[in-house]
Amino acid sequence: MTEYPEQLIDGFIAEQRLPESFREQVTSWILPLAWMLRDLAARSKHPLRIGVTGSQGSGKTTITAMLPRLLAYWDVSAMSLSVDDFYLPRARRRELAATVHPLLATRGVPGTHELELLASVMEALSVAAVGDSILLPVFDKSLDDRAAPLDWRDGRPDIILLEGWFTGLAPQSADELEHPVNELESADDANGAWRRFVNVSLAEYHERVFSRLDRLVFLCAPEFDSVYRWRGLQERKLREQAGAEGSAVMNEAQLHRFIQHYERLTRHALATLPDQADWMFVLDESQQIVARVDRLPDQAFSASRPR
């Protein structure tokens, strides 16, 4: 049995104010994933690019925050990036809303991020030397705008974790775009211009970034309806943390409309990623992992796929 970093896990649970039940999630599911990533990194000649994807509230942010600490315990350097930190500044999204489609004022969907920056940061991290300065963007969701960037100078990591709600997702077909999936699309995108723009953007993300991932981890929600409740819990936590300064924290009505922006691609992910992800973690209604499905179980510890 691989060594168990108990004190590290205790510290993470306390720091993140996680329930004690999270410890069982770590020992049963997250630790084995860390061991697999550790062994893959040892066999790889380049930094592994690992996508971590799942709907809002699925726990992907917590997992990608913990994995680098677990891996560091075995002297494997890992760093995590969130697609959310590459959101366009609010002013740029307002420009898109004015020139392309009003729905693009809302952050979240493909086309509302700075894709060129994301691709360049991923590449820079893959070849970085110790002391090289790589500015990593930071997005403050409570203010709905960019914050001061972080300066990475630790050289080339062994593993780059890319977390995002549509990470690894391929675009839809033209036929799939024909009919609205909710009230938002029916009322505000009756001619399909917004969803076509999002789909074209998703194809660009896939070509520039997602196709270069070595492995994909998918946290699979029971159904789309779970996302409303989970995302609501996130928003309440954000409101508590932000206090009076959180001017962009949403109320219930705003949240309902906001999530409809994500519904199409979330449903698309639930339908397609179970057959594409290398590791799928099945979640129950309480956001707990209850099973892991390996797409390539016989290659779980093999060297990463060439890009």
Steps between C-alpha positions, in 0.01 A plus 500: 500500500630845409586730788205694638554877560253529787617835640487660157140388455408623848646842420316526168165410654548761774620770261215449253241455779390171350279250684665203666330277242742639242778290655338180372470656154872572506611156612262310271521707182736800493808325641481217242470763226808678638692171499409439135605852403825462694586179314402646163723803564794274582468338156443819301768706327285812493269670753171315512196708406206369700149633446258494794142565398149485643192713546479794738511374857649160413810552716757535223647818650552332837664198340734707286596703807588186694681299233811724482546469876466123493739472207755728668508248785666261252720774348284536189448865409150584381313822452135563422342744260131584483342585167290748701807713571530566127164674474509815294480817712148631545559789258606258224192287555285810473659565162415146389144550621471815292663366183418126494212409736359645825528167683879521479498760776465205738824317577526125472451362152772445240575832334504694829860404579834621366585180313831626363617574854392156623685322219813710548508446878461124456787499252721729710458276805594197292844643414568731796837513675535588868488877533298563184214739572159376383205718592193295587166683477262511796128566470299628797148357461363713784585810294451336157835632379874437482717530811879536532685210330726250672867475405618139447878459523531135605595365158345212311255296711474124462122529470273783382140464618244690290165525677180624339134416455536430125866393492550220248159546340470479120260723303145394414372419153294749300190287553544511878497880490165522323261501796516704824557304821345747747310827542813711464579364155137517389456861605846652450653281228206407282710507180786299656769764442631485858521122520669480160760755611559301821533176303753648256695633798491158668649346186789747529555416868502133409752546221732738685491350852279199568639279221841533666390361835664170596221383728148614589329461839120539495290555813159380384187647662191279533302732269485860390244598765761434769701789363244761609518394861879457505565834331265666747709369788812643334338839458393518863853415610637769269253751645613418854866537408458821299269686740410854398779510239347220293293721272476233230379213720166374364161463664275200426331645190829613354653162571218315322553707186880476531500119507287486186801644315682175591219250452562406138867411544449342841246262351736442206778409743281260697407327173848477343780515757427164671628337179796737461644566845793287613368499858136568585398554861129439551332740745181456701248773586703608805807568279681193633706277271356148505686328213787534254487381140825464303468522123838333448555298818781296346690822419432687824869497589646526150693794361293795384369515149716697255365837396 
